[in-house]
Amino acid sequence: MPGKNNLQSWDAITKAYVRNYSAIGEYGGWGYRVSFSKSKGKAYNVSGNVGIQLELKNGKKVLIGTQQKDAATSAINYYLKTTGHEAN
């Protein structure tokens, strides 16, 4: 969101994984969205149905959409390997 700092520390993340999602079904469309269900959290997406799901220590969830599933999976695997965080 403009004017708001949405950066998260790597230490704030408890889980990170790549998953398929429904932009319309889960978040009501594309762009910056807040889910109908609080358990889904927020999403930043433009198109497609693949995203990086982050689960934070404060219980919140953030989904970042991507059209590069293989690159996202590789990045998450590297992150998990180097930080020791939990995989899904």
N, CA, C and O atoms as a printed pandas DataFrame, in Angstrom:
     atom_number atom_name residue_name chain_id  residue_number  x_coord  y_coord  z_coord
0              1         N          MET        A               1    0.839   -1.173    0.000
1              2        CA          MET        A               1    0.000    0.000    0.000
2              3         C          MET        A               1    0.885    1.236    0.000
3              4         O          MET        A               1    1.880    1.278    0.724
4              5         N          PRO        A               2    0.552    2.225   -0.780
5              6        CA          PRO        A               2    1.348    3.443   -0.828
6              7         C          PRO        A               2    1.421    4.125    0.533
7              8         O          PRO        A               2    0.430    4.209    1.258
8              9         N          GLY        A               3    2.617    4.611    0.864
9             10        CA          GLY        A               3    2.781    5.363    2.094
10            11         C          GLY        A               3    2.893    4.520    3.352
11            12         O          GLY        A               3    3.017    5.066    4.448
12            13         N          LYS        A               4    2.851    3.206    3.219
13            14        CA          LYS        A               4    2.932    2.338    4.385
14            15         C          LYS        A               4    4.094    1.375    4.207
15            16         O          LYS        A               4    4.261    0.785    3.140
16            17         N          ASN        A               5    4.898    1.218    5.254
17            18        CA          ASN        A               5    6.033    0.309    5.198
18            19         C          ASN        A               5    5.550   -1.113    5.453
19            20         O          ASN        A               5    5.149   -1.439    6.570
20            21         N          ASN        A               6    5.583   -1.963    4.427
21            22        CA          ASN        A               6    5.138   -3.342    4.555
22            23         C          ASN        A               6    6.298   -4.324    4.579
23            24         O          ASN        A               6    6.089   -5.521    4.384
24            25         N          LEU        A               7    7.513   -3.850    4.814
25            26        CA          LEU        A               7    8.664   -4.733    4.852
26            27         C          LEU        A               7    8.629   -5.592    6.102
27            28         O          LEU        A               7    8.235   -5.134    7.174
28            29         N          GLN        A               8    9.044   -6.840    5.954
29            30        CA          GLN        A               8    9.126   -7.756    7.081
30            31         C          GLN        A               8   10.560   -8.236    7.217
31            32         O          GLN        A               8   11.242   -8.465    6.218
32            33         N          SER        A               9   11.010   -8.386    8.432
33            34        CA          SER        A               9   12.319   -8.969    8.694
34            35         C          SER        A               9   12.252  -10.462    8.382
35            36         O          SER        A               9   11.214  -11.094    8.579
36            37         N          TRP        A              10   13.355  -11.023    7.898
37            38        CA          TRP        A              10   13.404  -12.467    7.663
38            39         C          TRP        A              10   13.110  -13.212    8.956
39            40         O          TRP        A              10   12.532  -14.299    8.927
40            41         N          ASP        A              11   13.502  -12.637   10.091
41            42        CA          ASP        A              11   13.273  -13.277   11.386
42            43         C          ASP        A              11   11.793  -13.338   11.753
43            44         O          ASP        A              11   11.406  -14.123   12.618
44            45         N          ALA        A              12   10.966  -12.527   11.111
45            46        CA          ALA        A              12    9.531  -12.508   11.406
46            47         C          ALA        A              12    8.790  -13.649   10.707
47            48         O          ALA        A              12    7.616  -13.884   10.992
48            49         N          ILE        A              13    9.460  -14.361    9.797
49            50        CA          ILE        A              13    8.830  -15.421    9.006
50            51         C          ILE        A              13    9.031  -16.771    9.686
51            52         O          ILE        A              13   10.158  -17.146   10.010
52            53         N          THR        A              14    7.929  -17.505    9.903
53            54        CA          THR        A              14    8.035  -18.849   10.470
54            55         C          THR        A              14    7.932  -19.923    9.398
55            56         O          THR        A              14    8.540  -20.985    9.531
56            57         N          LYS        A              15    7.174  -19.663    8.340
57            58        CA          LYS        A              15    7.027  -20.612    7.232
58            59         C          LYS        A              15    7.024  -19.851    5.921
59            60         O          LYS        A              15    6.529  -18.727    5.838
60            61         N          ALA        A              16    7.586  -20.484    4.893
61            62        CA          ALA        A              16    7.559  -19.921    3.543
62            63         C          ALA        A              16    7.459  -21.083    2.565
63            64         O          ALA        A              16    8.229  -22.040    2.644
64            65         N          TYR        A              17    6.502  -20.994    1.642
65            66        CA          TYR        A              17    6.334  -22.071    0.664
66            67         C          TYR        A              17    5.593  -21.539   -0.555
67            68         O          TYR        A              17    4.918  -20.511   -0.494
68            69         N          VAL        A              18    5.733  -22.260   -1.658
69            70        CA          VAL        A              18    5.057  -21.910   -2.905
70            71         C          VAL        A              18    3.769  -22.720   -2.960
71            72         O          VAL        A              18    3.761  -23.915   -2.663
72            73         N          ARG        A              19    2.676  -22.054   -3.346
73            74        CA          ARG        A              19    1.397  -22.763   -3.445
74            75         C          ARG        A              19    0.542  -22.194   -4.565
75            76         O          ARG        A              19    0.746  -21.065   -5.011
76            77         N          ASN        A              20   -0.412  -22.990   -5.009
77            78        CA          ASN        A              20   -1.420  -22.522   -5.951
78            79         C          ASN        A              20   -2.533  -21.848   -5.158
79            80         O          ASN        A              20   -2.817  -22.229   -4.022
80            81         N          TYR        A              21   -3.150  -20.857   -5.757
81            82        CA          TYR        A              21   -4.247  -20.149   -5.092
82            83         C          TYR        A              21   -5.230  -19.657   -6.139
83            84         O          TYR        A              21   -4.934  -19.641   -7.334
84            85         N          SER        A              22   -6.396  -19.258   -5.672
85            86        CA          SER        A              22   -7.414  -18.666   -6.531
86            87         C          SER        A              22   -7.558  -17.194   -6.156
87            88         O          SER        A              22   -8.066  -16.871   -5.082
88            89         N          ALA        A              23   -7.112  -16.306   -7.037
89            90        CA          ALA        A              23   -7.174  -14.866   -6.743
90            91         C          ALA        A              23   -8.610  -14.423   -6.469
91            92         O          ALA        A              23   -8.864  -13.677   -5.524
92            93         N          ILE        A              24   -9.528  -14.876   -7.285
93            94        CA          ILE        A              24  -10.926  -14.471   -7.106
94            95         C          ILE        A              24  -11.553  -15.202   -5.922
95            96         O          ILE        A              24  -12.195  -14.576   -5.079
96            97         N          GLY        A              25  -11.374  -16.506   -5.850
97            98        CA          GLY        A              25  -11.989  -17.302   -4.791
98            99         C          GLY        A              25  -11.471  -16.995   -3.397
99           100         O          GLY        A              25  -12.245  -16.973   -2.440
100          101         N          GLU        A              26  -10.157  -16.757   -3.270
101          102        CA          GLU        A              26   -9.571  -16.543   -1.946
102          103         C          GLU        A              26   -9.446  -15.073   -1.564
103          104         O          GLU        A              26   -9.538  -14.722   -0.387
104          105         N          TYR        A              27   -9.234  -14.212   -2.565
105          106        CA          TYR        A              27   -8.937  -12.808   -2.252
106          107         C          TYR        A              27   -9.856  -11.805   -2.941
107          108         O          TYR        A              27   -9.727  -10.601   -2.718
108          109         N          GLY        A              28  -10.776  -12.276   -3.770
109          110        CA          GLY        A              28  -11.719  -11.375   -4.412
110          111         C          GLY        A              28  -11.162  -10.631   -5.616
111          112         O          GLY        A              28  -11.763   -9.653   -6.061
112          113         N          GLY        A              29  -10.027  -11.070   -6.152
113          114        CA          GLY        A              29   -9.457  -10.440   -7.342
114          115         C          GLY        A              29   -7.960  -10.251   -7.233
115          116         O          GLY        A              29   -7.297  -10.867   -6.399
116          117         N          TRP        A              30   -7.433   -9.379   -8.098
117          118        CA          TRP        A              30   -5.997   -9.157   -8.181
118          119         C          TRP        A              30   -5.629   -7.798   -7.607
119          120         O          TRP        A              30   -6.496   -6.953   -7.387
120          121         N          GLY        A              31   -4.346   -7.593   -7.366
121          122        CA          GLY        A              31   -3.847   -6.353   -6.777
122          123         C          GLY        A              31   -3.523   -6.580   -5.311
123          124         O          GLY        A              31   -3.282   -7.715   -4.898
124          125         N          TYR        A              32   -3.513   -5.516   -4.521
125          126        CA          TYR        A              32   -3.337   -5.656   -3.075
126          127         C          TYR        A              32   -4.694   -6.030   -2.507
127          128         O          TYR        A              32   -5.650   -5.265   -2.634
128          129         N          ARG        A              33   -4.792   -7.193   -1.883
129          130        CA          ARG        A              33   -6.080   -7.682   -1.402
130          131         C          ARG        A              33   -5.988   -8.218    0.014
131          132         O          ARG        A              33   -4.936   -8.681    0.455
132          133         N          VAL        A              34   -7.096   -8.147    0.708
133          134        CA          VAL        A              34   -7.241   -8.784    2.008
134          135         C          VAL        A              34   -8.308   -9.855    1.824
135          136         O          VAL        A              34   -9.374   -9.585    1.269
136          137         N          SER        A              35   -8.029  -11.055    2.284
137          138        CA          SER        A              35   -8.920  -12.191    2.078
138          139         C          SER        A              35  -10.267  -12.012    2.765
139          140         O          SER        A              35  -10.386  -11.305    3.765
140          141         N          PHE        A              36  -11.279  -12.670    2.202
141          142        CA          PHE        A              36  -12.592  -12.731    2.850
142          143         C          PHE        A              36  -12.455  -13.462    4.184
143          144         O          PHE        A              36  -13.130  -13.138    5.161
144          145         N          SER        A              37  -11.570  -14.447    4.200
145          146        CA          SER        A              37  -11.310  -15.249    5.396
146          147         C          SER        A              37  -10.033  -14.747    6.056
147          148         O          SER        A              37   -8.979  -14.724    5.419
148          149         N          LYS        A              38  -10.109  -14.350    7.306
149          150        CA          LYS        A              38   -8.924  -13.822    7.991
150          151         C          LYS        A              38   -7.791  -14.842    8.025
151          152         O          LYS        A              38   -6.626  -14.464    8.152
152          153         N          SER        A              39   -8.114  -16.129    7.914
153          154        CA          SER        A              39   -7.073  -17.156    7.963
154          155         C          SER        A              39   -6.171  -17.129    6.729
155          156         O          SER        A              39   -5.069  -17.675    6.767
156          157         N          LYS        A              40   -6.615  -16.505    5.640
157          158        CA          LYS        A              40   -5.809  -16.418    4.418
158          159         C          LYS        A              40   -4.873  -15.219    4.431
159          160         O          LYS        A              40   -3.816  -15.266    3.802
160          161         N          GLY        A              41   -5.226  -14.156    5.124
161          162        CA          GLY        A              41   -4.366  -12.983    5.223
162          163         C          GLY        A              41   -4.448  -12.060    4.026
163          164         O          GLY        A              41   -5.501  -11.915    3.404
164          165         N          LYS        A              42   -3.305  -11.427    3.704
165          166        CA          LYS        A              42   -3.217  -10.447    2.617
166          167         C          LYS        A              42   -2.547  -11.066    1.401
167          168         O          LYS        A              42   -1.823  -12.056    1.507
168          169         N          ALA        A              43   -2.801  -10.463    0.240
169          170        CA          ALA        A              43   -2.163  -10.922   -0.991
170          171         C          ALA        A              43   -1.741   -9.733   -1.837
171          172         O          ALA        A              43   -2.418   -8.707   -1.894
172          173         N          TYR        A              44   -0.608   -9.904   -2.486
173          174        CA          TYR        A              44   -0.118   -8.964   -3.491
174          175         C          TYR        A              44    0.019   -9.789   -4.762
175          176         O          TYR        A              44    0.948  -10.588   -4.881
176          177         N          ASN        A              45   -0.898   -9.607   -5.719
177          178        CA          ASN        A              45   -0.833  -10.408   -6.941
178          179         C          ASN        A              45   -1.316   -9.619   -8.141
179          180         O          ASN        A              45   -2.131   -8.704   -8.025
180          181         N          VAL        A              46   -0.787   -9.998   -9.305
181          182        CA          VAL        A              46   -1.182   -9.315  -10.533
182          183         C          VAL        A              46   -1.863  -10.248  -11.515
183          184         O          VAL        A              46   -2.828   -9.857  -12.172
184          185         N          SER        A              47   -1.382  -11.462  -11.624
185          186        CA          SER        A              47   -2.011  -12.435  -12.509
186          187         C          SER        A              47   -1.523  -13.823  -12.125
187          188         O          SER        A              47   -0.612  -13.973  -11.311
188          189         N          GLY        A              48   -2.133  -14.818  -12.713
189          190        CA          GLY        A              48   -1.706  -16.186  -12.442
190          191         C          GLY        A              48   -2.342  -16.770  -11.194
191          192         O          GLY        A              48   -3.236  -16.178  -10.588
192          193         N          ASN        A              49   -1.851  -17.959  -10.825
193          194        CA          ASN        A              49   -2.424  -18.666   -9.681
194          195         C          ASN        A              49   -1.363  -19.323   -8.796
195          196         O          ASN        A              49   -1.667  -20.261   -8.059
196          197         N          VAL        A              50   -0.126  -18.839   -8.864
197          198        CA          VAL        A              50    0.960  -19.366   -8.042
198          199         C          VAL        A              50    1.500  -18.234   -7.187
199          200         O          VAL        A              50    1.656  -17.108   -7.659
200          201         N          GLY        A              51    1.786  -18.538   -5.923
201          202        CA          GLY        A              51    2.313  -17.504   -5.051
202          203         C          GLY        A              51    3.240  -18.054   -3.989
203          204         O          GLY        A              51    3.256  -19.256   -3.722
204          205         N          ILE        A              52    4.011  -17.168   -3.388
205          206        CA          ILE        A              52    4.847  -17.495   -2.244
206          207         C          ILE        A              52    4.039  -17.138   -1.001
207          208         O          ILE        A              52    3.694  -15.976   -0.787
208          209         N          GLN        A              53    3.744  -18.137   -0.193
209          210        CA          GLN        A              53    2.984  -17.932    1.039
210          211         C          GLN        A              53    3.955  -17.747    2.193
211          212         O          GLN        A              53    4.816  -18.594    2.429
212          213         N          LEU        A              54    3.815  -16.643    2.910
213          214        CA          LEU        A              54    4.622  -16.384    4.098
214          215         C          LEU        A              54    3.711  -16.440    5.314
215          216         O          LEU        A              54    2.638  -15.836    5.319
216          217         N          GLU        A              55    4.131  -17.160    6.339
217          218        CA          GLU        A              55    3.422  -17.175    7.612
218          219         C          GLU        A              55    4.349  -16.522    8.624
219          220         O          GLU        A              55    5.501  -16.927    8.777
220          221         N          LEU        A              56    3.839  -15.513    9.311
221          222        CA          LEU        A              56    4.658  -14.703   10.204
222          223         C          LEU        A              56    4.476  -15.097   11.668
223          224         O          LEU        A              56    3.470  -15.700   12.040
224          225         N          LYS        A              57    5.454  -14.753   12.481
225          226        CA          LYS        A              57    5.410  -15.062   13.913
226          227         C          LYS        A              57    4.200  -14.446   14.602
227          228         O          LYS        A              57    3.707  -14.986   15.592
228          229         N          ASN        A              58    3.719  -13.314   14.082
229          230        CA          ASN        A              58    2.561  -12.654   14.694
230          231         C          ASN        A              58    1.234  -13.297   14.282
231          232         O          ASN        A              58    0.164  -12.800   14.633
232          233         N          GLY        A              59    1.309  -14.414   13.530
233          234        CA          GLY        A              59    0.109  -15.139   13.119
234          235         C          GLY        A              59   -0.471  -14.690   11.794
235          236         O          GLY        A              59   -1.382  -15.335   11.274
236          237         N          LYS        A              60    0.032  -13.603   11.235
237          238        CA          LYS        A              60   -0.486  -13.102    9.964
238          239         C          LYS        A              60    0.099  -13.889    8.796
239          240         O          LYS        A              60    1.145  -14.527    8.916
240          241         N          LYS        A              61   -0.602  -13.829    7.663
241          242        CA          LYS        A              61   -0.153  -14.492    6.441
242          243         C          LYS        A              61   -0.108  -13.481    5.308
243          244         O          LYS        A              61   -0.944  -12.581    5.224
244          245         N          VAL        A              62    0.883  -13.644    4.437
245          246        CA          VAL        A              62    1.036  -12.784    3.271
246          247         C          VAL        A              62    1.329  -13.680    2.076
247          248         O          VAL        A              62    2.204  -14.544    2.141
248          249         N          LEU        A              63    0.599  -13.475    0.986
249          250        CA          LEU        A              63    0.839  -14.205   -0.253
250          251         C          LEU        A              63    1.360  -13.221   -1.287
251          252         O          LEU        A              63    0.779  -12.154   -1.486
252          253         N          ILE        A              64    2.461  -13.582   -1.947
253          254        CA          ILE        A              64    3.035  -12.754   -3.005
254          255         C          ILE        A              64    2.934  -13.551   -4.295
255          256         O          ILE        A              64    3.580  -14.589   -4.438
256          257         N          GLY        A              65    2.129  -13.071   -5.232
257          258        CA          GLY        A              65    1.920  -13.780   -6.482
258          259         C          GLY        A              65    3.159  -13.781   -7.359
259          260         O          GLY        A              65    3.957  -12.844   -7.331
260          261         N          THR        A              66    3.310  -14.849   -8.141
261          262        CA          THR        A              66    4.416  -14.955   -9.084
262          263         C          THR        A              66    3.973  -15.786  -10.281
263          264         O          THR        A              66    3.083  -16.629  -10.169
264          265         N          GLN        A              67    4.591  -15.545  -11.409
265          266        CA          GLN        A              67    4.362  -16.372  -12.590
266          267         C          GLN        A              67    5.583  -17.245  -12.851
267          268         O          GLN        A              67    5.678  -17.896  -13.891
268          269         N          GLN        A              68    6.510  -17.256  -11.908
269          270        CA          GLN        A              68    7.749  -18.018  -12.055
270          271         C          GLN        A              68    7.850  -19.049  -10.932
271          272         O          GLN        A              68    8.636  -18.898   -9.997
272          273         N          LYS        A              69    7.038  -20.094  -11.047
273          274        CA          LYS        A              69    6.950  -21.105   -9.993
274          275         C          LYS        A              69    8.299  -21.754   -9.695
275          276         O          LYS        A              69    8.664  -21.904   -8.529
276          277         N          ASP        A              70    9.042  -22.142  -10.728
277          278        CA          ASP        A              70   10.322  -22.822  -10.509
278          279         C          ASP        A              70   11.326  -21.916   -9.803
279          280         O          ASP        A              70   12.014  -22.355   -8.882
280          281         N          ALA        A              71   11.416  -20.664  -10.225
281          282        CA          ALA        A              71   12.343  -19.719   -9.597
282          283         C          ALA        A              71   11.919  -19.439   -8.151
283          284         O          ALA        A              71   12.767  -19.333   -7.265
284          285         N          ALA        A              72   10.619  -19.321   -7.914
285          286        CA          ALA        A              72   10.123  -19.079   -6.556
286          287         C          ALA        A              72   10.423  -20.277   -5.657
287          288         O          ALA        A              72   10.846  -20.107   -4.513
288          289         N          THR        A              73   10.206  -21.481   -6.169
289          290        CA          THR        A              73   10.498  -22.696   -5.404
290          291         C          THR        A              73   11.976  -22.781   -5.071
291          292         O          THR        A              73   12.348  -23.126   -3.949
292          293         N          SER        A              74   12.816  -22.465   -6.043
293          294        CA          SER        A              74   14.264  -22.480   -5.825
294          295         C          SER        A              74   14.665  -21.460   -4.758
295          296         O          SER        A              74   15.473  -21.765   -3.881
296          297         N          ALA        A              75   14.110  -20.267   -4.828
297          298        CA          ALA        A              75   14.424  -19.214   -3.853
298          299         C          ALA        A              75   13.965  -19.617   -2.451
299          300         O          ALA        A              75   14.691  -19.408   -1.479
300          301         N          ILE        A              76   12.770  -20.191   -2.339
301          302        CA          ILE        A              76   12.255  -20.617   -1.036
302          303         C          ILE        A              76   13.105  -21.756   -0.478
303          304         O          ILE        A              76   13.421  -21.764    0.711
304          305         N          ASN        A              77   13.479  -22.719   -1.324
305          306        CA          ASN        A              77   14.326  -23.820   -0.858
306          307         C          ASN        A              77   15.670  -23.307   -0.355
307          308         O          ASN        A              77   16.180  -23.790    0.656
308          309         N          TYR        A              78   16.241  -22.338   -1.049
309          310        CA          TYR        A              78   17.503  -21.738   -0.605
310          311         C          TYR        A              78   17.304  -21.032    0.732
311          312         O          TYR        A              78   18.121  -21.175    1.642
312          313         N          TYR        A              79   16.231  -20.281    0.848
313          314        CA          TYR        A              79   15.910  -19.573    2.095
314          315         C          TYR        A              79   15.778  -20.559    3.256
315          316         O          TYR        A              79   16.352  -20.346    4.324
316          317         N          LEU        A              80   15.018  -21.640    3.044
317          318        CA          LEU        A              80   14.809  -22.627    4.103
318          319         C          LEU        A              80   16.121  -23.300    4.500
319          320         O          LEU        A              80   16.376  -23.535    5.681
320          321         N          LYS        A              81   16.939  -23.602    3.511
321          322        CA          LYS        A              81   18.222  -24.266    3.768
322          323         C          LYS        A              81   19.156  -23.369    4.579
323          324         O          LYS        A              81   19.852  -23.846    5.475
324          325         N          THR        A              82   19.175  -22.089    4.272
325          326        CA          THR        A              82   20.121  -21.186    4.929
326          327         C          THR        A              82   19.617  -20.630    6.257
327          328         O          THR        A              82   20.417  -20.169    7.071
328          329         N          THR        A              83   18.307  -20.663    6.491
329          330        CA          THR        A              83   17.774  -20.094    7.733
330          331         C          THR        A              83   17.290  -21.140    8.724
331          332         O          THR        A              83   17.156  -20.854    9.914
332          333         N          GLY        A              84   17.028  -22.344    8.246
333          334        CA          GLY        A              84   16.509  -23.376    9.135
334          335         C          GLY        A              84   15.034  -23.229    9.451
335          336         O          GLY        A              84   14.527  -23.891   10.356
336          337         N          HIS        A              85   14.334  -22.368    8.714
337          338        CA          HIS        A              85   12.900  -22.215    8.936
338          339         C          HIS        A              85   12.158  -23.444    8.433
339          340         O          HIS        A              85   12.714  -24.273    7.713
340          341         N          GLU        A              86   10.915  -23.545    8.817
341          342        CA          GLU        A              86   10.081  -24.701    8.545
342          343         C          GLU        A              86    9.532  -24.686    7.119
343          344         O          GLU        A              86    9.138  -23.639    6.604
344          345         N          ALA        A              87    9.513  -25.847    6.500
345          346        CA          ALA        A              87    8.889  -26.005    5.183
346          347         C          ALA        A              87    7.457  -26.470    5.392
347          348         O          ALA        A              87    7.124  -27.019    6.442
348          349         N          ASN        A              88    6.610  -26.251    4.390
349          350        CA          ASN        A              88    5.219  -26.688    4.474
350          351         C          ASN        A              88    5.123  -28.162    4.155
351          352         O          ASN        A              88    4.030  -28.727    4.171
